[in-house]
């Protein structure tokens, strides 16, 4: 019994058989409704189309490959479904080259199956044959692509028809699924053809062994000067790959071109000994003319860390450096003591044919008792430094400042500003024409790189400058895994307008009363006194 409104109401249980009957009737109506939908024209058409799409993609993934000769190599060409439209050249075990060549959801891959050594040796004995190789390679590729297209259509349409026949046991629906697969493949191929960009070969992404990176990627100056000659680029790429396979015991040296200045940009080593292996290997493999370090080479700026700077002397090229917010004046003296070091602290110095301006970070973060400048004050200090450089009338090709905030005022004054500080690589061209290039951490942010779920990657970049104009022409972004240094990814980028005009930004009021810098003299006008090497950071 239960009460309701002061009165007693008797609650009776519903018999179980009534509940079961209700559920059976609901399920029966639901199945009847689904049956009517399945018998409808829309359902039948949708099922036929779905079978065609699924069967077509499966057939393409299974059978879309063909073996074809390309120059001195036998290449396995394949096409498969992919969320990202790209072309990949697999040169295992050396690595892979990837190109963003089209926008269709298709992945074209070329895998070197075998190098015919006799043909490769004949090609290298006669250098002129490499230039003549371009036309034959294009013809070989066209023949292979045509064969791949026919095979892809055959397997895609055939698999779609087979799937439809097994599902519906109806020849008419089987034909509908086959036509759906054919239309889908034709649409994807059409989009790939219409959006194909031959220039993408000039900007590869390389993943593989660090030792083979420069040889596989090739020389940036050739890409810059000849990127429109697509056949020659293909010939050069095949020549690079063939030579790597031919010479397995001693990889060929990356040939230096005196018309291009190569600079290795590193930053934020943060006392990581493994960083020196990265810097040394890249400097040697790419044969750079100098290394530019945009600061934070140490972690606490203490005297105990000064021995870390001795590794600079192991490099055979100049080491251009500016002080970061983790580097003390003691750190700066330890760097300056190295025979190949060039310390910039409100200086303009010419190195490797380029005129650099650099200034140390006015902050010293490890000392928490120090009254460090705010971000607004850091920007103001940079503006004052830029004003003095402008008044000095000394042309500067590259400005190096640890924090990009300090370099903001150099927009419209110099073509390129190199920075670090954020442990995250990015680049941007401002309206003034100045490119800001911020490097990630070449030391994987030191011990801090292990504080996250994914370790901070090791990042560096090889910059290519024209020897006459002193302008940046291209760069290779190099990324190594945070826990392993045996593999590397390299992304080639071209400067779209290297000779663009640099226009001054709007004038900003800055403090005055400081003498302009001299290219020969070294000054240290930092308004914040940094502690010496003997000081203990707190």
N, C-alpha and C positions, 0 to 999 in steps of 0.2 A: 504494500500500500504506500502511496505517496500523497502528500498534501498539496493542494493548489488553491490559492485564494481563501484559505481557511477551511476548505472542505477536503474530504478524502476522495482520492481518485485511484481507481484500481488500474495498475499498469500491467498489461498482458503482453507476453513475449510473442513476436511474429514467428509462425511455424517455419522451420528450416527449409521445408520443401518449397515454400513460396519464394524465399531468397534465391535458391538454386534455379528455380524456373525463371526468375527475373534476369539473372546473369546469363542463362542460356539464350533467352530471347534477345538480349542486348548483343551478344556475340554473333547470333545468327543474322541480325540486321546489319551489323558491321561487315560481316563477310559478304552479305548480299550486295551491300553498297560497293565494296571493293571489286566484286565480280562485275558489276555494271561498269565501273571505271575501266577495268581491264578489257572489257568488251568494246569500249568506246574507241573511236578513231584516234583521238588525241593520245591515249595511252599506247596504242599500237605503234603510232608514228614515233612517239618519244622513245619507246623501247628499241625500235629499229635504229634510230639515230644514236642512242646511247651505246648500242652494240657496235655500231660503226666506229664511234669515237674511241671506245675502249680497245676494240680489236685492232684498229688502225695504229694506235700508239704502241700497243704491245708488239705488233708486227714490225713496226719501225725500230723499236728498241732491240728486238731479237735479230732481225735480218738486215738492218741498215748498215752494212759494211762491205767493203771490197778492197782487194789488194791490187795496187797499181804501181808501176815504176815511175819515180820522179827523179830525174837526173841520175846520180850514182846510187840512189837509195831505192829500196822497195818499201812503199809506204802503205799502211793499213788505214784507209779512209773510212770514217763512220759518221752516221748522223743519228741522233737520238733526241727524245723529248727533253726539254729543260726549261726551268722557270726563267733562266737568263740566257739571252741570245749571245753566243760567243763562239770563237774558233780557238781550238786548243791544239798545240803541237807538242806531242809527248816524245821526249828524247831520253827516256829512261836508260840507264839509271842516273843520268845527269840532272834531269828536272823537266819542267813543263813551261811552255810559253803560252799565255792566254791573251787573246785580242778581242775587244768589244767591237766586232765587225758588223753586227746587224741587230735588229730589234725583235725578230721573230722568236717564238719559244722553241728554238732548235739549237742543239749543240753539235757543231762539226768538230771532229777530232781527227788529227793525223798522227799516227804512231809510227815511228821509224822501226820497221820490222827487221831490216838488214841493210848494211852498207856494202855495196859491191866494191871491195878494196881495189881491184884492178882499175875500175872506172874512176875511183877517187884519186888514186895515185897518178893516173894519166892527167886528170884535171889539174892537180897541183903542180905537176911538172911543166905545164903550159899555162901560165897565169892568164893569157888572153882567152883561154877557154872558159874562164869564169864569167867574163863579160858576155860571151856568146851563149852561155848556159841559160840566160834569162828567157829567151824566146822558146827554147826547148822545154824548159820547166813549165812555162805557161801552157804550152801545148799538152804536156803530160798531165798537168792538173785538170785541164778542161776535159780530156779524155777520161780521167779517173772520176771527175765529178759527174759526167754524163752517165757513166756506168753505175755510179753510186745512186743517182737519181732513179734510173730504171729499176735497180734492185730494191730501193726503198719503196717505190710504188708497188712493185710486185708483192713484196712481203706485207706491206701495210694493207693493201686492198684484199689480198688473199686471206690474211688472218682475220680481217673484219668479216669477210664473207663466210669463213668457216665458223666463227663464233656465232654469227646470226643463224646459220643453218643448224647448228647444234641446239640452239635455244628455241627456235621457232619451227624448224622442220618445214619451211616454206620457201620456195625458190624466189618468189617475188620479194619477200622481206629480205632474203639473202642479198638480192640485187640492190635493194635500198640501202642496206648497211655498207655494201661495197662502194656505192656511189658517195655515201656520206664520208667514208674514209678517204676517197679520192679527192673530194671537194676540200676536206680539212687539210690534206697534205698540199694540195695546190695553193690554198690560201696562205698556209705557213711559208711555203716556198716563195710565193709572190711577195710577201712582206719582207722575207730575207733578201730577195733580189732588189726590191725597191729601196730598202734601207741600208744596203751594203756600203761600207765605207772603207775603201782601200787604204786610206791614210791611217787606219787603226794599226797597221803593221808597224808604224813608227812609234807606237806607245804600248809596248808589251808589258805584261805582268809575268815575272819569272819566279818560279818556285822550284827549288832544288838545292844542289850542292853549292856552297859558297865559292869553292875553287873554280867552278865552271861558269859562274855568273857572267863575268865580263865577256868571255868568248861567245857565249850563247846569245846574249842580248845584243852584242855588236857595238860598234862605235857610234856615239851620239852625233858626231860631226857629219858622218855619212848620211845619217837619217835627216839631219837638218838641211844639208845641201842637196840631197837627192831623193827626198821622200816622195816626190811626184813620179819618179821613175820606178814604177811598181815592179816591173820585171827585174830590174837590177837589184831591188831589195830582196826579192824572192831568191835570186841567185846568190846573193851574199849570205842570206839566212841558211840556205842549203850548204853553202861552202863552210860556214861556221860549224854546222852540225857534223858534216862529213869529216872535217879535220879533227873534231873532238873524238869521234869514234876511231879514226885512224891512229891517232897518237894517244894511247891510253896510259902509257907509263910517264910521260912528261907533257903536261898540257901546254899548248902554245902560249907564248907571252902576248899580252894585250898590246898591240902595236900602238905606239904613241904618235899622235899627230901634232906637230909643233904649232899648227894654226889654232889649236883649241887649248884653253887653259882649264885644267881640271882641278877643282877644289873640293875637299871632303869637309862637309859641315857636320860637326858633332856638338853635343851639349849634355849637361847634367850627368856627368859620369858618376858622381856621388860616391867616390872612393871604392868603386867596384873593380877589382883586379881583372876580371874577365873582359872589361871594356877595352883594355889595352890590346887584347888579342883581336877584338873586333876592329879597332881602329888600325892596328898594324896590318891586318890581313886586307882590309879594304884599301888602305893607302898603297899597298904593294900590288894588289890585283888590278886596280884601276889606274895605277901609276899617276897619282895626283901630284900636283906641283906644290901644294900646301894643305895643311889641316887648319880649319877655323873652329875654335871651341868657344861657344857663347856662354860659358860660365858654369858655376857649381861643379867644379872638378873635385872639390872636397865635400865633407859632410858637416864637420863641426868647425873647420878652420883652425884646428889645434896644431901645436908643434909636432905632436906624434904622427900627424898625417902627412907631414912634409915629404917623407920618404916616398910617398906615392907619386910625387911629381917627377922623380928621377926617371920614370919610364918614358917621359917625353923625349929624352935624349936618345932613346933607342930608335926613334923614327928618323928617316933619312931626309925629311923635308921640313921646312919651317912650320912652326906650331904657333898660330896666331890665337891669342887668348884674351878674354876680358873677365873681370872679377864678377862672380855671381853673389847672390845674397847669402849663400852658405860659405863663401870664401872670405877669409880675413886678409889683412894686409900682410900677415906672415905667410899666408898661402901665396899671395902675389909675389913676394920676394923669393919663395921657393920655386915658383914657375920661372921667374926672371933669371934664376941662376942656371937654368938649362941652356946649353950652348945654341940650340936651334929655336928657342922660344922667342916670340915677339909679343910682349905685353902691351896692350893698348889701354891707356887710362887718360882719356881726353887727348888722344894723339891721332895724327894722320901719318900713316906709314905705307910705303909701297912694298908689296910682297908678291912675287910671281907675276909681275906685270900689272897687278891690280892695286888701286889706291884704297886702303882701308881706313875708316875712322872707327874708333872704339872707345867706350868709357865703361868703367866699372859700376856695378850696382851700388847706389848710395846707402843701402841697408846692410845690416849684418844680423841676420835672423837668429843664429844660435845664442847670442847674448841677449837674454830676455830683459836684462836690466838696462839695455841701451835704448834710448829714445829714438827709434827708427822713424824715418819719414812716412807719412801716409801715402796712399796711392795718388792723391791729388798733388802732393809735394813731389813725388817721384816723377809725375808727368811734367810738373813745372821745371824740375831740374833738367829733364830731357829737352824741354823747349829752350832753356837757356843755352844748353850745349849746342843745339841745332842753330841757334841765332849766331853763336860765335863762329861756327863752321861757315855759315853763310857769309858773315862779314869778312872772314879771312880770305874768301875768294879762291880757296884751294879746291879743285874738283875732286869729288869723292865718288868712287865706283860702288863701294859696299860699306854700309854702316853696321857695326856689330854692337848690340846692347843686350844684356841678359834678359831683361823684362821688356816685352813688346810695348808695354805702357810707356816706358822711358823713351822708346823709339818713335812714338806717334808723331812727334813734331818734325821728324825727318821725312815725313810724307811730302812729296813735292820738291824735296831737296836732293835726294839721291835715288838712283834707280832701284836699289835693293837694300832691304833691312833684314839682317839675320838676328834671330833671338832664340830663346829657349824658355826655361822657367816653368812651363805648365805641364811638362812630361807628356804632351800630346801634340803631334805634328799637324800643322795646318798651314795653308798659304792663301794669300788673297792679294789681288791687284786693286789698289784704291783709285778713286776718280782722278787723283793727281798723276797716275801712271806709275807710282812706286809700288813695287811688290814687297809685301811683308812675308817672310819665310820663317816660320817658327818651328824649331826642331823638337822632336820627342827626346826621350832619355836614352842616350847611347849606353848608359850603364844600367838600364832596366830599373832606374830610380834607386839603385843601391839596395839596402836592406828593406826600404819601404816597398819595393816591388813585390815582396813576398807577403805583404800584409793583406792582400786581396785574394779572392778565390782564384782569379786568373792572374798570373804574374805579369808585371809590366814588360812589354816587348822592348828589345834593343832596337833603336832606330837611328839611322844616319842617312845622309844624302850626298851624292856626288853631283856637283854643279858644274856645268859646262859653259864657259865664257868665250866669246869671240875675242881673239887677240887684238884686233884693230879697234873695234867699237867698245870693248870692255863690257859688253852687255851679256846678260844671261841668255843662253840659247835653249838649253834643255837641262833636265835634271833626272837622276835616278833615285827614287825613294827606296831605301833598303830597310827591311824589317826582319829581325831574327826573333825566334821564339824565346820567351823569357826563361825557360828551363833547358833549352837545347840550342847549341850554336852550330850544329852541323848542317842545318838547312836554312835557306834564306828565300825571301820573296822580294823581287825587284820590280818596281813599276816605273816605266819610262814615261816622261811627260815632256812635251814641247812647249816652248814659249810661243804663244800665238802671234804676238807682235813685239819681237825683241827690240826693235828700234823706235818704239813709241815715244812720243814727246812727254817729258816730265814737266808738269806745270805746277807752279808754287801754290800751296794751300793758302787759305785766308790767314792773314797775319794775326798772331796771338801775342798779347802783352806778356813779356817775360822779364825777370829781374835783369838788371844791367850792372855795369861796373867791372866786368871781368875781361881781361885781355883775350883776344882771339887766339886759338891754338896755332902752333907752328909745326910744319911737317917734320922738322928736325928735332925740335925740343920736346921733352916729355914733361907734362905738368899733371898734377893731381889735385884738381879743384874741388874734390868731393866735400860737401859741407858737413858730412858726418864723419868724425874720426873713427876709423876701424881699429880694433885692438891688435896688438902685435902678436907675433907667433907665440910669445911666452904667455899670453893671456889665456886663461882657462874659460871656455864658453860655459855659460850656465843655462 
